[in-house]
């Protein structure tokens, strides 16, 4: 299983074409772009990869562990059923010092994601299909290089939804990240 965890981390960064990603980008990319798993499982995957030393999380950014830079990878990697079932179990930290920063990273990262999920509910309530909303938000996020919450506000505004009640929550999430 340790080899698959290392392969999974390296495959994510190869597929994303980046050397570094935010925790939000990792979760959204692993779930929505790569279609590996649901966002909730992608959060657990990130925590597992960090606890196993396959990635390093610092100041909200995720980097591949330096010793995995030259690892050989399968061409079309997808996490195995064993790895996915491992994510269904609660993660236990290896040591107390490592778990405290992970919890802090999870709290910081949860703000914008929670705002985005709330905006998803607003979009579906306004008659925007969830899939279209997510795709449009991702497209705007990438093209403008902005936070996913800000991109979601743009999509809602373009669809005629009053975004005034949601701006402060998104701003707070961006500011805390």
GIZIBEL-V962004 format. One record per pair of residues at least 12 apart in sequence whose ideal C-beta (glycine too) atoms are under 10 Angstrom apart, sorted by the first residue. I is the first residue (numbers start at 1). J is the second residue. Records with the same first field share a line. If there is no record, write none. Layout:
I=J ; J
//
This chain:
1=52 ; 80 ; 82 ; 83 ; 86
2=52 ; 53 ; 54
3=71
4=54 ; 77 ; 79 ; 80 ; 82 ; 83 ; 86
5=45 ; 48 ; 49 ; 51 ; 52 ; 53 ; 54 ; 55 ; 79 ; 83 ; 86
6=49 ; 52 ; 53 ; 54 ; 55 ; 64 ; 65 ; 67 ; 68 ; 71 ; 73
7=54 ; 68 ; 71 ; 72 ; 73 ; 74 ; 77 ; 79 ; 80 ; 83
8=30 ; 36 ; 45 ; 48 ; 49 ; 52 ; 54 ; 55 ; 73 ; 77 ; 78 ; 79 ; 80 ; 83
9=26 ; 45 ; 46 ; 48 ; 49 ; 50 ; 52 ; 53 ; 54 ; 55 ; 62 ; 63 ; 64 ; 65 ; 68 ; 71
10=54 ; 55 ; 64 ; 65 ; 68 ; 69 ; 70 ; 71 ; 72 ; 73 ; 77
11=34 ; 36 ; 71 ; 73 ; 74 ; 75 ; 76 ; 77 ; 78 ; 79
12=26 ; 29 ; 30 ; 34 ; 36 ; 42 ; 45 ; 46 ; 49 ; 54 ; 55 ; 62 ; 64 ; 77 ; 79
13=26 ; 55 ; 62 ; 63 ; 64 ; 68 ; 69 ; 73
14=64 ; 71 ; 73 ; 77
15=29 ; 30 ; 33 ; 34 ; 36 ; 73 ; 76 ; 77
16=29 ; 30 ; 33 ; 34
18=62 ; 63 ; 64
19=63 ; 64 ; 69
20=56 ; 58 ; 61 ; 62 ; 63 ; 64
21=46 ; 55 ; 61 ; 62 ; 63 ; 64
22=57 ; 59 ; 60 ; 61 ; 62 ; 108 ; 109 ; 112 ; 147 ; 148 ; 177
23=42 ; 43 ; 46 ; 47 ; 50 ; 57 ; 60 ; 61 ; 62 ; 105 ; 106 ; 108 ; 109 ; 110 ; 112 ; 113 ; 177
24=39 ; 43 ; 60 ; 62 ; 108 ; 109 ; 110 ; 111 ; 112 ; 113 ; 116 ; 141 ; 147 ; 148 ; 149 ; 173 ; 177
25=61 ; 62 ; 109 ; 141 ; 148
26=42 ; 43 ; 45 ; 46 ; 49 ; 55 ; 57 ; 61 ; 62 ; 109
27=39 ; 40 ; 41 ; 42 ; 43 ; 44 ; 45 ; 46 ; 62 ; 109 ; 113 ; 148
28=42 ; 113 ; 116 ; 134 ; 137 ; 138 ; 141 ; 148
29=42 ; 138
30=42 ; 43 ; 45 ; 46 ; 49 ; 79
31=43 ; 45 ; 134
32=131 ; 134 ; 135 ; 137 ; 138 ; 148
33=138 ; 142
34=77 ; 78 ; 79
35=78
36=77 ; 78 ; 79 ; 83 ; 84
37=78 ; 79 ; 83 ; 84 ; 87
38=84 ; 87
39=113 ; 116 ; 117
40=87
41=79 ; 83 ; 84 ; 86 ; 87 ; 88
42=87
43=87 ; 91 ; 106 ; 109 ; 110 ; 113
44=86 ; 87 ; 88 ; 89 ; 90 ; 91
45=79 ; 83 ; 84 ; 86 ; 87 ; 91
46=62 ; 102 ; 105 ; 106 ; 109
47=87 ; 91 ; 93 ; 99 ; 102 ; 103 ; 105 ; 106
48=83 ; 86 ; 87 ; 89 ; 91
49=62 ; 64 ; 65
50=62 ; 65 ; 91 ; 93 ; 98 ; 101 ; 102 ; 105
51=91 ; 92 ; 93 ; 94 ; 95 ; 98 ; 99 ; 102
52=65 ; 94
53=65 ; 67 ; 68 ; 94 ; 98
54=67 ; 68 ; 71
55=68
57=101 ; 102 ; 104 ; 105 ; 106 ; 109
58=101 ; 105
59=101 ; 105 ; 108
60=104 ; 105 ; 108 ; 109 ; 176 ; 177
61=105
62=105 ; 109
107=176
108=173 ; 176 ; 177
109=173 ; 176 ; 177
110=173 ; 176 ; 177
111=149 ; 169 ; 170 ; 172 ; 173 ; 174 ; 175 ; 176 ; 177
112=147 ; 148 ; 149 ; 150 ; 152 ; 169 ; 170 ; 172 ; 173 ; 174 ; 175 ; 176 ; 177
113=148 ; 149 ; 173 ; 177
114=149 ; 169 ; 173
115=147 ; 148 ; 149 ; 150 ; 152 ; 153 ; 166 ; 168 ; 169 ; 170 ; 171 ; 172 ; 173 ; 174
116=133 ; 134 ; 137 ; 141 ; 147 ; 148 ; 149 ; 150 ; 151 ; 152 ; 153 ; 170 ; 173
117=149 ; 152
118=149 ; 152 ; 166 ; 169 ; 170
119=133 ; 137 ; 148 ; 149 ; 151 ; 152 ; 153 ; 155 ; 156 ; 161 ; 163 ; 166 ; 169 ; 170
120=133 ; 134 ; 137 ; 152 ; 156
121=133
122=152 ; 153 ; 156 ; 159 ; 161 ; 162 ; 163 ; 165 ; 166
123=136 ; 137 ; 152 ; 155 ; 156 ; 159 ; 161
125=161
126=156 ; 159 ; 160 ; 161 ; 162
127=159 ; 160 ; 161
128=155 ; 156 ; 159 ; 160 ; 161
132=155 ; 159
133=152 ; 155 ; 156 ; 159
134=148 ; 152 ; 155
135=155
136=151 ; 152 ; 154 ; 155 ; 156 ; 158 ; 159
137=149 ; 150 ; 151 ; 152 ; 153 ; 154 ; 155 ; 156
138=151 ; 152 ; 155
139=151 ; 155
140=152 ; 153 ; 154 ; 155 ; 158
141=154 ; 155
146=174
147=170 ; 171 ; 173 ; 174 ; 177
148=170 ; 173 ; 174
149=166 ; 167 ; 169 ; 170 ; 171 ; 172 ; 173 ; 174 ; 177
150=167 ; 170 ; 171 ; 173 ; 174
151=170
152=166 ; 170
153=166 ; 167 ; 169 ; 170 ; 171
//
